[in-house]
Amino acid sequence: MIAASPDLFPFYLERGIAFFELGHYHKALADFRTALRLNWRDEEATIWIGRAEAARERLTKKSRFHFFAHSS
């Protein structure tokens, strides 16, 4: 595990963006939240958290729709 030091803020932010782009929203959120803990004033981390939460919610709704549409 990588220790959470303020110097690692860019690492967590960039890795979170990579996870986001791969569709791994849960992992992205964990990294964005770690980045925000390391630099609580960073607006970019906050924006990415919102994006990842919205994407995860859309995916969850899409999965529920797909399940119910094909379970009849």
Residue pairs with C-beta under 8 A, 6 or more apart in sequence:
2 8
2 11
4 34
4 37
4 38
5 38
6 38
6 39
8 38
9 35
9 38
9 39
9 42
12 31
12 32
12 34
12 35
12 38
13 31
13 32
13 35
13 42
13 44
13 45
13 48
15 31
16 27
16 28
16 29
16 30
16 31
16 32
16 35
16 45
16 48
16 52
17 28
17 48
19 25
19 27
19 28
19 31
20 28
20 48
20 51
20 52
20 55
23 55
23 59
25 52
25 53
25 55
25 56
25 59
26 56
28 48
28 52
29 49
29 52
29 53
29 56
32 45
32 48
32 49
32 52
33 49
35 42
35 45
36 42
36 45
36 46
36 49
39 45
